[in-house]
Amino acid sequence: MAMHALTGFSLVSLLSFGYLSWNWAKPSLVADAPAEASEQPSAAPSQPPHIIFILTDDQGYHDVGYHGSDIETPTLDRLAAEGVKLENYYIQPICTPSRSQLLTGRYQIHTGLQHSIIRPRQPNCLPLDQVTLPQKLQELGYSTHMVGKWHLGFYRKECLPTRRGFDTFLGSLTGNVDYYTYDNCDGPGVCGFDLHEGESVAWGLSGQYSTLLYAQRVSHILASQSPRQPLFLYVAFQAVHTPLQSPREYLYRYRTMGNVARRKYAAMVTCMDEAVRNITWALKRYGFYNNSVIIFSSDNGGQTFSGGSNWPLRGRKGTYWEGGVRGLGFVHSPLLKRKRRTSRALVHITDWYPTLVGLAGGTASAADGLDGYDVWPAISEGRASPRTEILHNIDPLYNHARHGSLEGGFGIWNTAVQAAIRVGEWKLLTGDPGYGDWIPPQTLAAFPGSWWNLERMASARQAVWLFNISADPYEREDLAGQRPDVVRALLARLVDYNRTAIPVRYPAENPRAHPDFNGGAWGPWASEEEEEEEEEGRARSFSRGRRKKKCKICKLRSFFRKLNTRLMSHRI
């Protein structure tokens, strides 16, 4: 109690006397920035717009104020209210797939990243033969900057953000680092430092909380660039991924919250919200705002065992239920033609590539091998979305469902394979889509075990589910038995998509990636010659696999079962 009192006193003192001495780029607990910031000169309207894409990590569907959350997000609420809320917006269930689809405009089956995430010790990264969104924008005259979490591979220097289209980079290459020390362990004793500036290890920046550090870097970028040059700024916050860490002043306001994990998580969300506030203020202060498009998106569903909430949606991070793939999203911009509204247009994370290229004055379409659509008219003007379906994924390596079969898929699809697709108002899942719980907000310190089992409806003897998402967004009424005609039609669409899939890229981990061989930090470790050998080895393995398919599956099944058990844990 004494500690709480002291904390309260220091907070009040800070609010009363300390604001003028603060670094303005640090998120604060006070009212909005001075009004004169919005009166700075803006770029000429005829210029291509500045694009600011803000991606949060593991933020649940319920974890924003305008969705009725118990977490305070005044900045996000205001920006969304003044812009366009995307309430039929889809992402991927885990980190790497969402980021890869954002930067390539392609489904996972078309990048070889349809299974799991890219792990730190794997010789794997976003395919080097594909033109990324920042590369495309560079061609159109944009300066491009990335701040935050990469998680798209780094085993070769060619895989780094600065080689994939970004002029500058400050952030982490792996998927899970300490918010202060930037250490990341990929198993017992396999630990290393992971904060990079450009292509160098940023040892000197250790000790600063990542959310604050990244917001400050964004402000520095804006202060150093003229608004006359179009800007693409990709801010991929580490927040609110585990580990659950937050500056003390943000924890204080949630001191009465009984669930400790939820309390820490809420503090992290509010800190991130105020970081977004300061980014918005910097855009106004330095003359970017009036010609800018700000996009906010989560990367996957919330991890309910680590404080997140997707209520009332079914499922969580790592699953293909709506709680894993329905995203938080909105667009805020003075350039919107119809503002202050909610859009029900179907939008997927792959759509940002052609949409933003189009805004920048370029062209990108299916002819370029993209799976995304230009949805700007749907967002800005309220027109119908050109998108009518979404392939959530087809993962041939995920654990096959015990009760799935080719016969159960009308002889055209093996329902043991994990897959999910949305066509119109219908959504089909096959295989094992992940734990299908409806998990209420965790306001208590602990739930009795029986509470967790009340609505655990996924049947262990089932491998096909069908839902009318428009009428049943919470996936409570399975219609697979009543509408076999729809099931068959959607299975046929899966077959069509699967014909276009490329082989899965999921190589074995290489011991040479250990940070001990790289000065104690995670970073590139393979040479170009080693990559050529790796590619030849993959080609030989694929050839042998075609001749000995059954044997290959037998050897890998146990291995991937263990890996995917880890995938579903809160550590990813």
ZASELUM-765708 format. One record per residue (C-alpha): residue number from 1; chain; x, y, z. Coordinates in steps of 0.02 Angstrom, whole numbers, always signed. Each point is the difference from the previous one (the first is absolute). Layout:
BEGIN
  seq  mol       X       Y       Z
  NUM    A       X       Y       Z
...
//
This chain:
BEGIN
  seq  mol       X       Y       Z
    1    A      +0      +0      +0
    2    A    +143    +117     +40
    3    A     +76     -35    -168
    4    A    -167     +38     -86
    5    A     -11    +163     +95
    6    A    +174     +52     -50
    7    A     -35     -49    -179
    8    A    -159    +103      +2
    9    A     +91    +149     +73
   10    A    +138      -8    -131
   11    A    -129     -14    -139
   12    A     -98    +151     +61
   13    A    +161     +99     +18
   14    A     +50     -47    -176
   15    A    -167     +51     -72
   16    A      +1    +165     +93
   17    A    +177     +60     -21
   18    A    +101    -109    -117
   19    A     -79     +14    -172
   20    A     +99    +148     -65
   21    A    +164     -87     +39
   22    A     -48    -163     -87
   23    A     +68     -58    -164
   24    A    -153     +39    -107
   25    A     +22    -162     -99
   26    A     -31    -104    +156
   27    A    -183     -54     +21
   28    A     -78     +96    +144
   29    A    -151     -11    +112
   30    A     -60    +176     -36
   31    A    -120     +81    -122
   32    A     +31     +17    -186
   33    A    +152     +92     -65
   34    A     -11    +189     -26
   35    A    -120     +53    -136
   36    A    +132     +98     -93
   37    A     +77    -164     -55
   38    A    -144     -23    -124
   39    A     +29    +173     -74
   40    A    +167     -41     -79
   41    A     +11     +13    -190
   42    A     -49    -159     -92
   43    A     +62     -78    -161
   44    A     -83     +48    -163
   45    A    -158    -105     -27
   46    A     +57     -44    -176
   47    A    +146    -100     +69
   48    A     -16    -186     +36
   49    A     -59     -26    +180
   50    A    +112     -43    +144
   51    A     -40    -178     +58
   52    A     +16     -48    +183
   53    A     -38    -182     +36
   54    A     -10     -44    +185
   55    A      -2    -186     +43
   56    A     -25     -64    +177
   57    A     +47    -173     +59
   58    A    -125    -117     +83
   59    A    -129    +135     +37
   60    A    -168     -86     +21
   61    A    -161     +47     -86
   62    A     -75     +53    +167
   63    A    +154     +98     +54
   64    A     -46    +172     -65
   65    A    -118    +126     +77
   66    A    -121     +12    -144
   67    A     -32    -188     +13
   68    A     -58     +19    +180
   69    A    +165     -44     +83
   70    A     +48     +33    +180
   71    A    +166     +64     -68
   72    A     +19    +186     -32
   73    A     +47     +43    -181
   74    A     -56    +181     -24
   75    A    +116     +33    -147
   76    A     -52    -152     -99
   77    A    -183     +35     +41
   78    A     +13    +179     -63
   79    A     +98     -41    -158
   80    A    -121    -141     -43
   81    A    -154    +108     +36
   82    A     +65    +139    -114
   83    A     +47    -123    -138
   84    A     -69    -165     -62
   85    A     -13    -153    +113
   86    A     +29    -164     -91
   87    A    -120    -125     +79
   88    A     +16    -137    -131
   89    A    +190      -1      -1
   90    A    +106    -158      +2
   91    A    +180     -39     +43
   92    A     +94    -163     +33
   93    A      +4     -98    +164
   94    A    +188     +19     +36
   95    A    +141    +125     -26
   96    A    +104     -47    -153
   97    A    -148     -38    -116
   98    A     -84    +168     +30
   99    A    +161     +96     -27
  100    A     +45     -97    -156
  101    A    -172     +29     -77
  102    A      +5    +186     +42
  103    A    +167     +25     -87
  104    A     -30    -113    -151
  105    A    -187      +8     -30
  106    A      +3    -190     -18
  107    A     -79    -143     +94
  108    A    +115    -114     +99
  109    A     -22    -140    -127
  110    A     +83    +114    -128
  111    A    +153     +41    +106
  112    A     +35    -173     +74
  113    A     -33     +67    +176
  114    A    -162     -94     +30
  115    A     +67     -93    +152
  116    A     +35     +78    +168
  117    A    +118    +148     +22
  118    A    +180     +30     -52
  119    A    +102     -53    +149
  120    A    +164     +88     +44
  121    A    +112    -148     -44
  122    A     -82     -45    -165
  123    A     +86     +41    -166
  124    A    -160     +78     -64
  125    A     -70    +172     -39
  126    A    -126     +93    -105
  127    A     +33     -63    -179
  128    A    +134    +108     -79
  129    A     -76      -9    -174
  130    A    -157     +97     +49
  131    A     -12    +189      -7
  132    A     -53     +65    +169
  133    A    -117    +145     +35
  134    A    +141    +118     +55
  135    A    +102     -46    -154
  136    A    -149     +42    -110
  137    A     -23    +166     +91
  138    A    +185     +40     -18
  139    A     -22     -18    -188
  140    A    -139    +131     +13
  141    A    +113    +126     +87
  142    A     -41     -36    +182
  143    A    +121      +3    +144
  144    A     -32    -157    +101
  145    A     +32     -32    +184
  146    A     -36    -145    +116
  147    A      -6      +5    +189
  148    A     -38    -153    +105
  149    A     -16    -188     -20
  150    A     +54     -83    -164
  151    A     -26    -189     +26
  152    A     +22     -41    -185
  153    A    +169     -86      +9
  154    A    +178     +61     +10
  155    A    +118    -145     -30
  156    A     +80     +92    -147
  157    A     +32    +186     -16
  158    A    -110      +0    -155
  159    A    -147     -41    +114
  160    A     +19    +155    +110
  161    A    -126    +143      -5
  162    A    +129    +117     -75
  163    A     +22    -122    -146
  164    A    -188     -22     -23
  165    A     -48    +179     -35
  166    A     +25    +103    +158
  167    A    +120    +148      +1
  168    A     +17     -11    +188
  169    A     -42    -130    +134
  170    A      -2      -1    +189
  171    A     -71    -152     +83
  172    A     +10    -186     +35
  173    A     +23    -140    -126
  174    A     -76    -141    +102
  175    A    -174     -17     +70
  176    A     +12     +11    +188
  177    A    +123    +113     +94
  178    A      +9     +79    +171
  179    A     -71    +178      -6
  180    A    +149     +72     +94
  181    A    +150    -114     -25
  182    A     -47     -59    -177
  183    A     +57    -177     +41
  184    A     -88    -145     -84
  185    A     +17    -184     +40
  186    A     -47    -130    -130
  187    A     +18    -143    +121
  188    A    +102     -39    +156
  189    A    +171     +80     -16
  190    A     -34     +68    -175
  191    A     -12    +184     +43
  192    A     +59    +157     -85
  193    A     -22    +188     -14
  194    A    -120     +61    -133
  195    A     -10    +186     -33
  196    A     +70     +63    -165
  197    A     +24    +169     -80
  198    A     +21     -21    -186
  199    A    +108    -155     -15
  200    A     +95     +27    +162
  201    A     -36     -62    +175
  202    A     -66    +146    +106
  203    A     +81     -46    +164
  204    A      -6    +179     +63
  205    A    -190     +13      -4
  206    A     -28    -140    +124
  207    A     -97     +49    +155
  208    A    -132    +107     -87
  209    A    -178     -68      -5
  210    A     -31     -51    -180
  211    A    -169     +86     -23
  212    A     +72    +166     +56
  213    A    +160     -25     -98
  214    A     -93     -37    -161
  215    A    -117    +149     +19
  216    A    +148    +113     +30
  217    A     +88     -67    -155
  218    A    -154     +37    -105
  219    A      +3    +179     +62
  220    A    +183     +16     -47
  221    A     -35     -66    -175
  222    A    -139    +126     -25
  223    A    +107    +142     +68
  224    A    +141     -40    -120
  225    A    -100     -14    -162
  226    A     -88    +127    -109
  227    A    -188     -30     -22
  228    A     +26     +40    -184
  229    A     +67    -177     -26
  230    A    -128    -139     +20
  231    A     +31    -109    +150
  232    A     -40    -181     +41
  233    A     +18     -36    +184
  234    A     -28    -177     +63
  235    A     -15      -3    +190
  236    A      -9    -180     +61
  237    A     -15     +14    +188
  238    A     +61    -145    +103
  239    A    -144     +39    +117
  240    A    -101     -88     +61
  241    A     +88    -167     -26
  242    A     +73     -92    +149
  243    A    +100     +24    +110
  244    A    -126    +105     +94
  245    A    +101    +154     +47
  246    A     -53    +181     +22
  247    A     +65    +162     +75
  248    A     -61     +16    +178
  249    A    -106    +156     -29
  250    A    -114     -95    -118
  251    A     -25    -143    +120
  252    A     -63    +116    +136
  253    A    -163     +44     -86
  254    A     -46    -187     -10
  255    A     +50     -40    +179
  256    A    -176     -58     +43
  257    A      -7    -127    -141
  258    A      -1    -172     +82
  259    A     +81    -100    -139
  260    A    +187     +38      +6
  261    A     +34     -48    -181
  262    A    -147    +106     -58
  263    A     +63    +146    +105
  264    A    +172      -3     -80
  265    A     -73     -26    -172
  266    A    -119    +147     +22
  267    A    +144    +113     +52
  268    A     +96     -50    -156
  269    A    -148     +38    -112
  270    A     -25    +172     +77
  271    A    +185     +40     -17
  272    A      -9     -49    -183
  273    A    -156    +106     -22
  274    A     +91    +153     +64
  275    A    +149     -39    -112
  276    A    -121      +7    -147
  277    A     -62    +168     +67
  278    A    +176     +69      -3
  279    A     +30     -65    -176
  280    A    -158     +88     -56
  281    A     +55    +160     +85
  282    A    +171     -11     -85
  283    A     -86     -19    -169
  284    A     -92    +163     +34
  285    A    +150     +91     +72
  286    A    +113     -36    -148
  287    A    -129     +31    -136
  288    A     -41    -178     -56
  289    A    -174     -25     +71
  290    A    -112     +89    -127
  291    A     +66    -108    -141
  292    A     +14    -163     +96
  293    A     -90    -166     +11
  294    A     +14     -86    +169
  295    A     -43    -185      +4
  296    A     -14     -96    +163
  297    A      -3    -190      +4
  298    A     +28    -143    +119
  299    A    +103    -147     -65
  300    A    -102    -145     +73
  301    A    -123     -40    +136
  302    A     +37     +29    +183
  303    A     +87    -132    +105
  304    A    -133     -32    +133
  305    A    +119     -89    +118
  306    A    +110    +156      +6
  307    A    -129    +133     +39
  308    A     -77     +25    -173
  309    A    -184     -13     -42
  310    A     -93     -33    -162
  311    A    -172      -3     +80
  312    A    -132     -33     -63
  313    A     +90     -84    -145
  314    A     +44    -184      +7
  315    A    +181     -57     +17
  316    A    +166     +88     +26
  317    A    +169     +31     -77
  318    A     +64    -149    -100
  319    A    -174     -60     -50
  320    A    -107     +24    -156
  321    A    -156     +42    +100
  322    A     -54    +182     -14
  323    A     +93     +44    +160
  324    A    +162     -47     -86
  325    A     -28     +82    -169
  326    A    -122    +145     +23
  327    A    +107    +154     +17
  328    A      -7    +170     +80
  329    A     +14    +128    -138
  330    A     -41    +178     -48
  331    A     +57    +136    -120
  332    A     +20    +180     +55
  333    A     +36    +133    -130
  334    A     -50    +176     -53
  335    A      -4     -73    -176
  336    A    -148    -115     +35
  337    A    -155     +52     -98
  338    A    -123     -75    +124
  339    A     +60      +8    +180
  340    A     -70     -40    +171
  341    A     -79    -164     -48
  342    A     +14    -188     +16
  343    A     +40    -105    -154
  344    A     -63    -178     -19
  345    A     +96     -24    -163
  346    A     +99    -162      -4
  347    A    +185     +43     +17
  348    A    +152    -113     +23
  349    A    +177     +44     +49
  350    A     +62     -44    -176
  351    A    -106    +144     -66
  352    A    +114    +134     +72
  353    A    +135     -34    -131
  354    A    -101     +47    -156
  355    A    -100    +130     +97
  356    A    +152     +96     +58
  357    A     +92     -18    -165
  358    A    -154     +72     -84
  359    A      -5    +146    +122
  360    A    +183     +32     -38
  361    A     -38     +15    -186
  362    A     +57    -173     -55
  363    A     -90    -155     -58
  364    A      -6    -174     +75
  365    A    -125    -138     -35
  366    A     -28    -185     -21
  367    A    +104     +12    -159
  368    A    +149     +30    +115
  369    A     -37    -160     +94
  370    A     -90     +88    +142
  371    A    -144     -71    +100
  372    A     -51    +171     +68
  373    A    -121    +128     -72
  374    A      -1    +189      -4
  375    A    -131     +37    +134
  376    A     +25    +188     +13
  377    A    -167     +42     -86
  378    A     -88    -115    +123
  379    A     +87     +82    +149
  380    A      -1    +182     -56
  381    A    -164     +11     -95
  382    A    -103    -142     +72
  383    A      -8    -100    -161
  384    A     -16    -190      -4
  385    A    +160     -96     +32
  386    A     +75     -87    -152
  387    A     +45    -144    +117
  388    A    -129    -139     +16
  389    A    +105    -138     +78
  390    A    +153     -32    +109
  391    A    +113    -150      +7
  392    A     +49      +1    +183
  393    A    +129    -137     -33
  394    A     +38    -179     -51
  395    A    +134     -78    +110
  396    A     +48    -177     -56
  397    A    +128     -21    +141
  398    A    -112     +39    +148
  399    A     -61    -150    +101
  400    A    -126     -95    -103
  401    A    -170     -16     +84
  402    A     -26    -177     +61
  403    A    -177     -12     -67
  404    A     +27     +88    -167
  405    A      +7     -94    -164
  406    A     -13     +15    -188
  407    A    -168     -87      +8
  408    A     -61    +131    +122
  409    A     +45    +131    -128
  410    A    -109     -73    -139
  411    A    +153     -81     -76
  412    A     +74    +168     -52
  413    A     +82     +62    +160
  414    A     +83     -84    +148
  415    A     -91     +77    +148
  416    A    +143     -51    +115
  417    A    +102    +145     -72
  418    A      -9    +164     +94
  419    A     -82    +130    -113
  420    A    -121    +145     +13
  421    A     -90    +102    -133
  422    A    -131    +137      -5
  423    A    -111     +18    -155
  424    A    -135    +130     +10
  425    A     -90     -23    +164
  426    A     +61    -180     +21
  427    A    +153     -59     +95
  428    A     +67    -178      -8
  429    A    +131     -79    +112
  430    A     +80    -171     -21
  431    A    +125     -99    +101
  432    A     +48     +70    +171
  433    A     -39    +188      +7
  434    A     +65     +18    +178
  435    A     -87     +13    +168
  436    A    -178     +58     -29
  437    A     -41     +85    +165
  438    A    -102    +157     +35
  439    A    +105     +80    +136
  440    A     -80    +145     +97
  441    A    +105    +148     +59
  442    A    +113     -60    +139
  443    A     -43    +122    +139
  444    A     +32    -122    +143
  445    A    +168     -58     +63
  446    A     -38    -179     -51
  447    A    -143     -99     -74
  448    A     -59    -167     +70
  449    A     +43    -139    -120
  450    A    -183     -34     -34
  451    A     -24    +178     -66
  452    A    +125     -30    -138
  453    A     -93    -155     -57
  454    A    -175     +74      -6
  455    A      +8     +47    -184
  456    A    +139    -108     -69
  457    A    -103     -57    -148
  458    A    +128     -63    -127
  459    A     -32    -186     -20
  460    A    +150    -117      -1
  461    A     -94    -109    -124
  462    A     -32    +142    -124
  463    A    +104     +61    -147
  464    A    -121    +114     -96
  465    A     -92    +157     +59
  466    A    -109    +121     -97
  467    A     -64    +168     +61
  468    A    -101    +143     -71
  469    A    +113    +137     +66
  470    A    -118    +141     -47
  471    A    -141     -73    +104
  472    A    +109     -88    +129
  473    A    +163     +98     +25
  474    A     +34     -93    +162
  475    A      +0    -172     -84
  476    A    -126     -81    +115
  477    A    -106     -93    -127
  478    A     +92    -126    -108
  479    A     -97     -26    -162
  480    A    +113    -131     -82
  481    A    -129    -137     +23
  482    A    -144    +107     -65
  483    A     +87     +73    -153
  484    A    +108    -135     -83
  485    A     -20     +94    -164
  486    A     +90    +151     +70
  487    A    +133    -110     +81
  488    A     +35     -85    -166
  489    A     +10    +168     -92
  490    A    +124     +71    +124
  491    A    +103    -159      -1
  492    A     +12     +20    -189
  493    A     +67    +177     +26
  494    A    +133     -71    +117
  495    A     +49    -123    -137
  496    A     +16    +143    -124
  497    A    +110    +100    +117
  498    A    +106    -150     +44
  499    A     +45     -25    -182
  500    A     +89    +168      +4
  501    A     +95     -32    +163
  502    A    +190      -8      +1
  503    A     +96    -122    +113
  504    A      +9     +44    +184
  505    A    +161     +85     +55
  506    A     +34     -63    +176
  507    A    +182     -54     +12
  508    A     +82     -82    +149
  509    A     +84    +114    +126
  510    A    +186     +28     -25
  511    A    +116      +1    +153
  512    A    +110    +132     -83
  513    A    -138    +127     +33
  514    A     +37      -4    +187
  515    A     +34    +177     +64
  516    A    +161     -59     +81
  517    A     +74     -12    -176
  518    A     -56    +179     -38
  519    A     +70     +98    +146
  520    A    -149     -36    +112
  521    A    -132     +74    -117
  522    A    -126     -72    -121
  523    A     +46     +43    -179
  524    A     +45     -66    -174
  525    A    +112    -151      +3
  526    A     -10     -88    -170
  527    A    +104     +43    -153
  528    A     -64      +3    -179
  529    A     +93    -162     -36
  530    A     -87     -85    +146
  531    A    -167     +62     -64
  532    A     +33     -79    -171
  533    A     +42    -165     +86
  534    A    -159     +16    +104
  535    A    -106     +28    -156
  536    A     +78    -152     -85
  537    A     -32    -103    +156
  538    A    -182     +55      +2
  539    A     -19     -47    -183
  540    A     +74    -172     +31
  541    A    -110     -25    +152
  542    A    -155     +51     -98
  543    A     +46    -122    -138
  544    A     +26    -142    +123
  545    A    -161     +49     +87
  546    A     -97     -25    -161
  547    A     +69    -176     -13
  548    A     -19     -44    +184
  549    A    -146    +105     +57
  550    A     -67    -120    +131
  551    A    +171     -25     +80
  552    A     +30    +187      +4
  553    A    -165     +31     +88
  554    A     +36    -139    +126
  555    A    +166     +78     +50
  556    A     -64    +178     +13
  557    A    -167     -26     +85
  558    A     +67     -19    +177
  559    A    +122    +143     -25
  560    A    -131    +124     -59
  561    A    -124     -55    +134
  562    A    +125     +59    +131
  563    A     +36    +160     -93
  564    A    -182     +45     -17
  565    A     -31     -32    +183
  566    A    +125    +140     +28
  567    A     -84    +104    -134
  568    A    -164      +0     +97
  569    A     +85     +53    +160
  570    A      +7    +178     +63
  571    A    +188      +8     -33
  572    A     -28     +39    -184
//
